[in-house]
Every structure is written in C-alpha cells, then in structure tokens.
Amino acid sequence: MAEIRDQTLTGAQTLDGNTYINCQFSNARLTFQGGQPPGFVNCTFEDTEFVFDGAAGRTMAFLKAMAPASTNMRHIVLGLLPELGVNG
C-alpha cells in the first residue's frame, strides 16, 4: 500500500499493508485487520493503542484461548514467536 515517512500520526490509523519509516505515533489507535502486515522502521509510540480487528482479531482470540497453562498448548503459542526469546 503506502510508505509513510517522517510524520506524526494521531487518532485512528489502519495499518494493513503500510510501511512506516521514522514516524511518531502519538495518542493513536492503530488497527490491524489481518491483511498484509505493516512494516515499522525507527518509529516511536506514545499513548498508542493496538487493535486487532476482523481476521486479526479472530487469530488473537484463538491464540488467547490456547495460551492458558490448562490447555497444554501454551508451549505452542510461545513457540510461534521465537524472536521474542520466550521459551515455554
């Protein structure tokens, strides 16, 4: 979609498919709907909320349902994000 550079972004923003370079998000509500993942390079976030809607929201709900220790699937959820350095 769009490449957005050197801007301060506030309010509602839809992230899908956009690349943000040297942007500041301030008092923003960032929504990801499950389309093309956004890219972020050297961005800052202040008083910013992330919202997962549509397909992304359903995926997050599924992962949250798998995450409790009682499901015996917590290690699977944590294993999906090895770049976080979390071992289940």
C-alpha positions as CSV (number, residue, x, y, z in Angstrom):
1,M,0.0,0.0,0.0
2,A,1.6,3.2,1.2
3,E,5.0,4.2,2.5
4,I,4.7,6.9,5.2
5,R,7.8,8.8,6.2
6,D,8.7,11.3,8.8
7,Q,5.2,12.0,10.1
8,T,3.5,12.3,13.5
9,L,0.3,10.3,13.3
10,T,-2.6,10.6,15.8
11,G,-6.1,9.3,16.0
12,A,-7.4,6.2,14.1
13,Q,-4.9,4.6,11.7
14,T,-5.4,1.4,9.7
15,L,-2.0,-0.4,9.5
16,D,-2.6,-3.1,6.9
17,G,-0.1,-3.0,4.1
18,N,1.6,0.2,5.1
19,T,5.2,0.8,5.8
20,Y,6.1,3.5,8.4
21,I,9.6,5.0,8.4
22,N,10.8,7.5,11.1
23,C,7.2,8.1,12.2
24,Q,5.9,9.0,15.6
25,F,2.6,7.6,16.8
26,S,1.1,9.8,19.5
27,N,-2.4,9.4,21.0
28,A,-3.2,6.9,18.2
29,R,-5.4,3.9,17.8
30,L,-3.7,1.5,15.4
31,T,-5.9,-1.2,13.9
32,F,-4.6,-4.3,12.1
33,Q,-7.3,-6.2,10.3
34,G,-5.3,-9.2,9.2
35,G,-4.3,-8.2,5.7
36,Q,-0.7,-7.5,4.6
37,P,1.4,-7.0,7.7
38,P,2.7,-3.4,8.2
39,G,6.3,-2.5,8.4
40,F,7.9,-0.2,11.0
41,V,11.4,1.3,10.8
42,N,12.7,3.6,13.5
43,C,9.2,4.5,14.8
44,T,8.2,5.6,18.3
45,F,4.9,5.0,20.1
46,E,3.4,7.3,22.8
47,D,0.0,6.7,24.4
48,T,-0.9,4.4,21.5
49,E,-3.3,1.5,21.5
50,F,-3.2,-1.5,19.2
51,V,-6.5,-3.0,18.0
52,F,-6.8,-6.4,16.2
53,D,-10.0,-6.5,14.1
54,G,-11.5,-8.9,11.6
55,A,-9.3,-11.8,10.8
56,A,-6.5,-10.5,13.0
57,G,-9.0,-10.2,15.9
58,R,-10.1,-13.8,15.4
59,T,-6.5,-15.0,15.3
60,M,-5.7,-13.2,18.5
61,A,-8.8,-14.7,20.2
62,F,-7.6,-18.2,19.1
63,L,-4.1,-17.6,20.5
64,K,-5.5,-16.3,23.8
65,A,-7.7,-19.4,24.0
66,M,-4.6,-21.6,23.6
67,A,-2.4,-19.7,26.0
68,P,-3.6,-20.8,29.4
69,A,-1.5,-23.5,31.0
70,S,-4.6,-25.6,31.5
71,T,-4.9,-26.1,27.7
72,N,-1.5,-27.8,27.5
73,M,-0.9,-25.7,24.3
74,R,0.9,-22.8,25.9
75,H,4.2,-24.0,24.6
76,I,2.8,-24.0,21.1
77,V,1.7,-20.3,21.4
78,L,5.1,-19.3,22.8
79,G,6.9,-21.3,20.1
80,L,5.2,-19.3,17.4
81,L,7.1,-16.2,18.4
82,P,10.8,-17.3,18.8
83,E,12.0,-13.8,18.0
84,L,10.7,-12.7,21.4
85,G,13.1,-15.0,23.1
86,V,10.4,-16.7,25.2
87,N,10.8,-20.4,25.9
88,G,7.6,-22.0,27.0
